[in-house]
């Protein structure tokens, strides 16, 4: 016969509800009681029945993490941190990607494409502010938005301050003595919050330093990829008056930018300084190592799990926005002159 919650409760000399609370990861159980229950679980080799739990509580113990592209290093690192933070409070995580498909994002946000597989969704969409504003939230599924979207009070939101992050990256380049600072990552054809906010921060930092933003130095990137960074940098270096520094809206763009500088017979940072955003592992071990705005991914993951847990427990609580910290990490690609 399979071991039941009642068997564990009898062994640990606690109530069935207490055992259920420990299994679910609730934090209001005392540490002494939790240890007794965990010891009983280990001794009896108890394994929760997910189907029975779903029927009993209406919850699956599973969260969904939805990102645009799982093979982008930042999202892969975020997924790892979310899985660890979720496990600490008794949740498992399933990962899906939208592939930049706006219709799929709309279905996920409105609830039309949801099933009863999940207790809540952590979602990093690429919809524009207008699209997000037109999407009516589903009342049946707790939802927390990740990423740099304009907070409209409907969804809990965990993000960095994109304007300030871009400002700090640009100001760092100016502080190294650069005066022709380009930027790669604008997306004028799509009114996404992330590139729009980063452009605001970039231009504001230049003006505060007494420099006039040059529209010719602001280059678009359809995707935040190495290839787009390479192509944009190649075009910049062909200008009659090329930049002496480049702020890239992601580390992948920056990796492509550095390769383009080398292929043009120039050097980083002597001829062109380069900085990105995300602080991915690849940049730390590149040659030269990449300066970057480091995002506190563990903080983002922990706060996202805290908000979705609170939303699951109390669906009617007001939505809040949590801002994650960031720092500029100076490495070889922006060594000071």
C-alpha positions in Angstrom: 0.0 0.0 0.0 1.3 3.5 -0.8 2.2 5.7 2.1 -0.4 8.4 2.8 -0.3 11.8 4.6 -2.1 10.1 7.5 0.8 7.6 7.8 3.3 10.4 7.9 1.2 12.4 10.4 1.0 9.4 12.8 4.8 8.8 12.6 5.5 12.5 13.2 2.8 12.8 15.8 1.2 15.9 14.1 -2.0 16.6 12.3 -2.6 15.7 8.6 -3.0 19.4 7.9 0.5 20.1 9.3 2.0 17.4 7.1 0.2 18.9 4.1 1.6 22.3 5.0 5.1 21.0 5.1 4.7 19.2 1.8 3.3 22.4 0.2 6.2 24.5 1.5 4.2 26.8 3.7 6.5 28.9 5.9 4.3 29.2 9.0 5.2 25.7 10.3 7.8 25.8 13.1 11.3 24.6 12.3 11.1 21.9 15.0 7.8 20.5 13.6 9.1 20.8 10.0 12.1 18.6 10.9 9.9 16.0 12.5 7.7 15.8 9.5 10.6 15.7 7.1 12.2 12.9 9.1 8.9 10.9 9.0 8.7 11.5 5.2 12.2 10.2 4.7 11.7 7.2 7.0 8.4 6.2 5.3 9.6 7.1 1.8 6.4 9.2 1.3 5.8 10.5 -2.2 3.1 13.1 -2.8 0.4 12.1 -5.3 0.0 15.2 -7.6 -3.3 14.1 -9.0 -4.8 13.6 -5.5 -3.4 16.9 -4.3 -4.9 18.7 -7.3 -8.3 17.2 -6.6 -8.1 18.0 -2.9 -6.8 21.5 -3.1 -7.4 22.7 -6.6 -3.7 23.4 -7.0 -1.0 21.5 -8.9 2.2 22.8 -7.2 3.4 23.8 -10.7 4.2 27.3 -12.1 4.8 28.3 -15.7 7.7 30.5 -16.8 7.1 32.0 -20.2 9.9 33.8 -22.0 10.5 34.9 -25.6 13.5 32.8 -26.3 14.9 30.2 -23.9 18.3 30.0 -25.8 19.0 33.6 -25.0 21.6 33.4 -22.1 19.8 36.0 -19.9 16.5 34.0 -20.0 18.4 30.7 -19.4 20.0 32.2 -16.3 16.6 33.7 -15.2 15.0 30.2 -15.6 17.6 28.6 -13.5 17.1 31.2 -10.7 13.3 30.9 -10.9 13.5 27.1 -10.6 15.6 27.3 -7.5 13.5 30.0 -5.9 10.3 28.1 -6.7 11.7 24.9 -5.3 12.5 26.6 -2.0 8.8 27.2 -1.4 7.6 23.9 -2.8 6.8 24.7 -6.5 8.0 23.1 -9.7 8.4 25.1 -12.8 7.6 24.4 -16.4 9.1 26.6 -19.1 7.6 27.7 -22.4 8.7 30.2 -25.0 6.6 32.4 -27.3 9.2 32.9 -30.1 8.3 36.6 -30.4 4.7 35.5 -31.5 2.4 38.4 -30.5 -0.7 36.3 -30.9 0.6 33.6 -28.6 1.5 36.2 -26.1 -2.0 37.6 -26.3 -3.6 34.2 -25.8 -1.4 33.6 -22.8 -2.1 37.0 -21.2 -5.9 36.9 -21.8 -6.3 33.3 -20.6 -7.5 31.9 -23.8 -4.6 29.5 -24.1 -4.3 28.4 -20.5 -5.1 25.1 -19.0 -5.4 23.8 -15.4 -1.8 22.6 -15.4 -0.5 25.6 -13.5 -1.2 27.5 -10.3 0.3 30.7 -11.8 2.3 32.2 -14.6 5.5 34.2 -14.6 5.5 35.9 -17.9 8.1 38.0 -19.8 6.2 39.2 -23.0 7.4 41.4 -25.8 4.1 43.1 -26.4 4.0 46.8 -26.9 2.4 49.1 -24.3 -0.7 49.5 -26.5 -1.1 45.8 -26.9 -0.7 45.2 -23.2 -3.2 47.8 -22.4 -5.8 46.2 -24.7 -5.4 42.8 -23.1 -8.0 42.1 -20.4 -6.4 40.1 -17.5 -7.9 36.7 -16.8 -9.3 36.3 -13.3 -8.7 32.6 -13.2 -4.9 32.5 -13.3 -2.5 34.4 -11.1 0.0 36.3 -13.2 3.3 38.2 -12.6 4.9 40.1 -15.4 8.7 40.1 -15.7 10.7 42.5 -17.8 10.7 46.2 -18.5 7.1 47.0 -19.2 5.2 50.1 -18.1 3.4 49.3 -14.9 -0.4 49.8 -15.3 -1.6 48.5 -12.0 -3.3 45.3 -13.4 -0.5 42.8 -13.0 2.3 42.4 -10.4 5.5 43.4 -12.1 9.1 42.7 -11.3 11.7 44.6 -13.4 14.8 46.7 -13.5 14.9 50.5 -14.0 15.7 50.5 -17.7 16.1 54.2 -18.0 18.6 54.3 -15.2 20.5 51.2 -16.3 21.0 52.7 -19.8 21.9 56.1 -18.2 24.5 54.4 -16.0 26.0 52.4 -18.9 26.3 55.5 -21.1 27.7 57.7 -18.3 30.3 55.0 -17.7 31.5 55.3 -21.3 31.6 59.1 -21.1 33.6 58.9 -17.8 36.3 57.0 -19.7 36.8 60.0 -22.0 34.6 58.9 -24.9 32.7 61.6 -26.8 31.2 59.8 -29.8 29.0 57.3 -28.0 26.8 55.1 -30.2 23.9 52.9 -29.1 22.6 49.7 -30.7 19.2 48.2 -29.9 16.5 50.7 -30.8 13.4 49.2 -32.3 11.5 52.0 -33.9 9.1 49.7 -35.8 8.0 48.1 -32.5 7.0 50.3 -29.5 8.5 47.9 -27.0 9.1 49.3 -23.5 12.7 47.9 -23.1 14.4 49.6 -26.2 12.3 52.8 -25.7 13.3 53.2 -22.1 17.0 52.4 -22.8 17.1 55.0 -25.6 15.7 57.6 -23.1 18.4 56.7 -20.6 21.2 56.8 -23.3 20.2 60.2 -24.6 19.6 61.7 -21.2 23.1 60.6 -20.0 24.7 62.3 -23.1 22.8 65.5 -22.5 23.7 65.6 -18.9 27.4 65.2 -19.9 27.1 68.2 -22.3 27.0 66.0 -25.4 24.4 66.3 -28.1 22.8 62.9 -29.1 23.5 62.2 -32.8 20.6 60.3 -34.5 23.2 58.7 -36.8 24.8 56.9 -33.9 21.5 55.4 -32.7 21.2 52.1 -34.5 18.2 49.6 -34.6 18.4 45.9 -33.9 15.5 43.7 -34.9 16.7 41.1 -32.4 19.1 41.3 -29.5 21.5 38.9 -31.1 25.3 38.7 -31.9 24.5 39.0 -35.7 22.5 42.2 -35.3 25.2 43.7 -33.1 27.8 42.8 -35.7 25.8 44.3 -38.6 25.0 47.5 -36.7 28.6 48.0 -35.6 30.0 47.4 -39.1 27.7 50.2 -40.4 28.8 52.5 -37.6 32.5 52.0 -38.3 32.0 53.0 -42.0 30.7 56.4 -41.0 33.0 59.4 -41.9 33.2 60.1 -38.1 32.8 56.7 -36.4 32.0 56.3 -32.7 34.7 55.8 -30.1 32.3 53.9 -27.8 29.1 51.7 -28.2 26.4 51.1 -25.7 24.6 47.9 -26.6 21.1 47.1 -25.3 22.1 43.5 -24.5 25.3 41.6 -24.0 24.7 39.5 -27.1 24.6 42.7 -29.2 27.8 43.7 -27.5 29.5 40.4 -28.3 28.7 40.9 -32.0 29.8 44.5 -31.8 33.3 43.5 -30.4 33.7 41.0 -33.2 32.9 43.6 -35.8 35.5 46.0 -34.3 38.1 43.3 -34.6 37.2 42.4 -38.1 37.5 46.1 -39.1 41.1 46.0 -38.0 40.5 48.1 -34.8 40.7 47.2 -31.2 38.5 47.1 -28.1 38.8 49.3 -26.0 41.6 51.4 -27.5 39.7 52.4 -30.6 36.1 51.6 -29.5 34.9 50.9 -26.0 31.9 48.6 -25.7 29.4 47.9 -22.9 26.3 45.8 -22.7 23.4 44.9 -20.4 22.7 41.5 -18.7 26.2 40.5 -17.4 26.0 37.0 -18.9 28.7 34.4 -18.3 29.9 34.6 -21.9 30.8 38.2 -21.5 32.9 37.6 -18.4 35.1 35.1 -20.2 35.3 36.9 -23.6 38.6 38.5 -24.7 38.6 41.3 -23.9 36.1 40.7 -21.1 32.9 42.6 -21.5 31.8 45.5 -19.3 28.1 45.3 -18.6 25.2 46.4 -16.5 24.7 43.5 -14.1 21.1 42.7 -13.3 20.3 41.0 -10.0 18.8 37.9 -11.5 18.5 36.1 -8.2 16.6 39.0 -6.7 14.3 39.2 -9.8 13.5 35.4 -9.5 13.0 35.5 -5.7 10.7 38.5 -5.9 8.8 37.0 -8.8 8.2 33.8 -6.8 7.2 35.8 -3.7 4.7 37.8 -5.7 3.1 34.8 -7.5 2.9 33.0 -4.2 1.1 35.9 -2.6 -1.2 36.2 -5.6 -2.1 32.6 -5.4 -2.9 32.8 -1.7 -4.7 36.2 -2.0 -6.0 36.7 -5.6 -7.6 40.1 -4.8 -4.6 41.9 -3.3 -3.6 45.0 -5.3 -0.9 44.6 -7.9 2.5 46.1 -7.1 5.7 46.8 -8.9 9.1 45.7 -7.6 12.3 47.3 -9.0 15.4 45.1 -9.1 18.8 46.7 -8.4 21.6 46.9 -10.9 25.3 47.9 -11.0 27.8 48.7 -13.8 30.6 46.1 -13.9 33.7 47.6 -15.5 35.9 45.1 -17.4 38.5 45.2 -20.2 36.1 46.3 -22.9 35.9 49.8 -21.4 39.3 50.2 -19.8 39.9 53.8 -19.0 42.2 55.9 -21.2 
